[in-house]
């Protein structure tokens, strides 16, 4: 059984709670054995080098996975099948996704009302303005961007969608936020470790009503996330 854990944390998919549970349950988490991506620093570093941030983070991921001292690596990394194939013999790859429209809305409301790191990604835009902004577009199709070789500016093709689906299905542990029981069971089977999953990094905007969002806006949000929706449904159907 592989002991090293690589957790690919997709924003607003319950990853902070999973990460916290993993750290409490795993025995090899001495301070110098775990690596956590600083997403703010990595974004600034990518900008300073003129690199697309997720492509840069995948480079960092390979660096961390090559580090023989590291036992647990987690963060907002891009992880294509090429990277996973390089390390799958020694690392247990784990990820979790959720309904992409709900994820996108959670991302917006988190940034709109964020109480920490307010100089990073906090937005003052209302929902419709955000939807049409570059930031709003960038926060769509996160699964496509993190799990396939697609990069912003490319034309989205079916091959990228299929690549992401196939990649996630070949993770050692994968699941959807809406079925945490199955995810925890899969994690236990793969690692021999049980998870006691609580709730962390809760959205500061509580109880926003998705049904109150005008249908025209909802249609556009769904259209923005259409590729992630295909990925999500296929992964959900695989469980």
C-alpha positions as CSV (number, residue, x, y, z in Angstrom):
1,X,0.0,0.0,0.0
2,X,1.4,3.4,-1.0
3,X,1.8,5.8,1.9
4,X,2.5,9.1,0.2
5,X,-0.6,11.3,-0.3
6,X,-1.0,13.9,-3.0
7,X,-4.3,15.8,-2.6
8,X,-5.3,18.0,-5.6
9,X,-7.6,20.6,-3.9
10,X,-10.0,22.2,-6.4
11,X,-11.2,25.6,-4.9
12,X,-14.6,25.5,-3.2
13,X,-15.0,21.7,-3.3
14,X,-14.7,21.0,0.4
15,X,-11.0,20.5,0.2
16,X,-10.1,22.5,3.3
17,X,-12.2,20.1,5.4
18,X,-10.7,17.1,3.7
19,X,-7.2,18.4,4.2
20,X,-7.8,19.1,7.9
21,X,-9.2,15.6,8.4
22,X,-6.2,14.0,6.5
23,X,-3.7,15.9,8.7
24,X,-5.5,14.7,11.9
25,X,-5.6,11.1,10.8
26,X,-2.3,10.5,9.0
27,X,0.7,9.5,11.2
28,X,3.5,10.6,8.9
29,X,2.8,14.3,9.1
30,X,5.8,15.6,10.9
31,X,6.4,19.3,10.0
32,X,9.2,18.5,7.4
33,X,7.2,15.7,5.7
34,X,4.2,17.8,4.4
35,X,4.1,20.4,1.7
36,X,1.3,22.9,1.3
37,X,1.1,25.1,-1.7
38,X,0.9,28.8,-0.9
39,X,-1.6,29.8,-3.6
40,X,-1.0,33.5,-3.2
41,X,2.8,33.3,-3.5
42,X,2.6,30.9,-6.4
43,X,0.2,33.3,-8.2
44,X,2.6,36.2,-7.7
45,X,5.6,34.1,-8.8
46,X,3.8,32.9,-11.9
47,X,2.9,36.5,-12.8
48,X,6.5,37.7,-12.3
49,X,7.7,35.0,-14.7
50,X,5.0,35.6,-17.2
51,X,3.6,32.1,-16.8
52,X,0.0,30.9,-16.6
53,X,-0.6,30.2,-13.0
54,X,-1.8,26.6,-13.2
55,X,0.9,25.6,-15.6
56,X,3.4,27.0,-13.1
57,X,1.8,25.2,-10.2
58,X,2.0,21.9,-12.1
59,X,5.8,22.5,-12.4
60,X,5.8,23.0,-8.6
61,X,3.8,19.9,-8.1
62,X,6.4,17.8,-9.9
63,X,9.2,19.4,-7.9
64,X,7.4,18.5,-4.6
65,X,6.6,15.0,-5.7
66,X,10.3,14.4,-6.6
67,X,11.3,15.4,-3.0
68,X,12.0,12.2,-1.2
69,X,11.4,13.8,2.2
70,X,7.8,14.8,1.3
71,X,5.1,12.4,2.4
72,X,2.0,14.5,2.0
73,X,1.5,17.2,-0.7
74,X,-1.7,19.2,-1.0
75,X,-2.9,22.4,-2.7
76,X,-4.5,24.1,-5.7
77,X,-2.3,22.3,-8.2
78,X,-2.9,21.4,-11.8
79,X,-2.3,17.7,-12.3
80,X,-2.5,16.3,-15.8
81,X,-2.3,12.6,-16.5
82,X,1.3,13.0,-17.6
83,X,2.2,14.2,-14.0
84,X,0.1,11.5,-12.4
85,X,1.6,8.8,-14.5
86,X,5.1,9.9,-13.5
87,X,4.4,9.4,-9.8
88,X,1.5,7.0,-9.5
89,X,3.7,4.1,-8.3
90,X,4.8,6.0,-5.2
91,X,2.0,8.5,-4.5
92,X,-1.7,8.1,-3.7
93,X,-3.5,10.7,-5.8
94,X,-6.7,12.1,-4.2
95,X,-9.2,14.7,-5.4
96,X,-12.8,15.8,-4.8
97,X,-15.2,17.7,-7.1
98,X,-18.7,19.1,-6.8
99,X,-21.6,20.4,-8.9
100,X,-19.8,23.0,-11.0
101,X,-22.5,25.7,-11.0
102,X,-22.7,25.5,-7.2
103,X,-18.9,25.6,-7.0
104,X,-18.8,28.7,-9.2
105,X,-21.4,30.5,-7.1
106,X,-19.6,29.5,-3.9
107,X,-16.4,30.8,-5.4
108,X,-18.1,34.2,-6.2
109,X,-19.7,34.6,-2.8
110,X,-16.6,33.6,-1.0
111,X,-14.5,36.2,-2.9
112,X,-17.3,38.8,-2.5
113,X,-17.5,38.5,1.2
114,X,-14.1,37.1,2.1
115,X,-12.8,38.1,5.5
116,X,-9.2,36.9,5.1
117,X,-6.6,37.8,2.5
118,X,-8.8,40.6,1.3
119,X,-6.1,42.0,-0.9
120,X,-6.1,38.8,-2.9
121,X,-9.1,38.0,-5.2
122,X,-11.7,39.9,-3.2
123,X,-14.2,41.3,-5.6
124,X,-16.6,44.3,-5.4
125,X,-18.5,43.3,-8.5
126,X,-22.2,42.3,-8.3
127,X,-23.1,38.8,-9.7
128,X,-23.9,39.9,-13.2
129,X,-20.7,42.1,-13.5
130,X,-18.6,39.2,-12.1
131,X,-20.1,36.8,-14.6
132,X,-18.9,38.9,-17.5
133,X,-15.5,39.7,-16.0
134,X,-12.3,38.0,-16.8
135,X,-12.1,36.7,-13.2
136,X,-15.6,35.2,-13.5
137,X,-14.7,33.5,-16.7
138,X,-11.4,32.3,-15.3
139,X,-13.2,30.7,-12.3
140,X,-15.4,28.6,-14.6
141,X,-14.5,25.1,-15.8
142,X,-12.0,24.5,-13.0
143,X,-12.1,20.7,-13.5
144,X,-11.1,21.1,-17.2
145,X,-8.3,23.5,-16.3
146,X,-6.9,21.4,-13.5
147,X,-7.1,17.9,-14.9
148,X,-6.4,18.2,-18.6
149,X,-3.8,19.8,-20.8
150,X,-6.2,22.7,-21.7
151,X,-4.9,26.2,-21.0
152,X,-6.7,29.5,-21.1
153,X,-6.9,30.9,-24.7
154,X,-7.2,27.4,-26.3
155,X,-10.4,26.3,-28.0
156,X,-12.1,23.8,-25.8
157,X,-12.4,20.5,-27.6
158,X,-14.0,17.2,-26.7
159,X,-10.6,15.7,-26.3
160,X,-9.8,18.0,-23.4
161,X,-13.0,17.0,-21.6
162,X,-12.4,13.3,-22.2
163,X,-8.8,13.7,-21.0
164,X,-10.0,15.3,-17.7
165,X,-12.6,12.5,-17.1
166,X,-10.1,9.8,-17.8
167,X,-7.5,11.4,-15.6
168,X,-9.8,11.8,-12.6
169,X,-11.1,8.2,-13.0
170,X,-7.5,7.0,-12.7
171,X,-6.8,8.8,-9.4
172,X,-6.5,6.4,-6.5
173,X,-9.3,8.2,-4.6
174,X,-11.9,10.5,-6.2
175,X,-15.4,11.5,-5.4
176,X,-18.0,14.3,-5.3
177,X,-18.8,16.6,-2.4
178,X,-22.4,15.5,-2.5
179,X,-21.4,11.9,-1.5
180,X,-18.8,12.2,1.2
181,X,-19.6,8.8,2.6
182,X,-18.4,7.1,-0.6
183,X,-15.4,9.3,-0.8
184,X,-14.4,8.5,2.8
185,X,-14.9,4.8,2.1
186,X,-12.7,4.9,-1.0
187,X,-10.0,6.8,0.9
188,X,-10.1,4.1,3.7
189,X,-9.8,1.3,1.2
190,X,-6.9,2.9,-0.6
191,X,-4.9,4.1,2.4
192,X,-6.2,2.1,5.4
193,X,-7.0,5.4,7.2
194,X,-10.4,6.6,8.3
195,X,-11.5,10.2,7.9
196,X,-13.6,12.2,10.3
197,X,-14.6,15.0,8.0
198,X,-15.8,18.3,9.6
199,X,-16.5,21.6,7.9
200,X,-13.7,24.2,7.5
201,X,-13.3,27.4,5.5
202,X,-17.0,28.0,5.5
203,X,-18.4,30.6,3.1
204,X,-18.8,33.9,4.9
205,X,-22.0,34.6,3.0
206,X,-24.4,32.2,4.6
207,X,-27.6,31.0,3.1
208,X,-27.5,32.7,-0.3
209,X,-30.5,31.6,-2.3
210,X,-29.6,30.1,-5.7
211,X,-33.3,30.1,-6.7
212,X,-33.3,33.9,-6.3
213,X,-30.8,34.4,-9.0
214,X,-32.5,35.4,-12.3
215,X,-33.0,32.6,-14.7
216,X,-31.1,34.4,-17.5
217,X,-28.0,34.7,-15.2
218,X,-28.3,31.1,-14.2
219,X,-28.4,30.0,-17.8
220,X,-25.2,31.9,-18.5
221,X,-23.5,30.5,-15.4
222,X,-24.5,27.0,-16.6
223,X,-23.2,27.8,-20.1
224,X,-19.9,29.0,-18.7
225,X,-19.5,25.7,-16.8
226,X,-20.9,23.4,-19.5
227,X,-17.6,21.4,-19.9
228,X,-17.2,21.0,-16.1
229,X,-20.8,19.8,-15.9
230,X,-20.0,17.0,-18.4
231,X,-16.9,16.0,-16.4
232,X,-18.9,16.1,-13.1
233,X,-21.7,14.0,-14.4
234,X,-19.4,11.4,-15.8
235,X,-17.4,11.2,-12.6
236,X,-20.5,11.1,-10.5
237,X,-21.8,8.2,-12.6
238,X,-18.5,6.4,-12.1
239,X,-19.0,6.1,-8.3
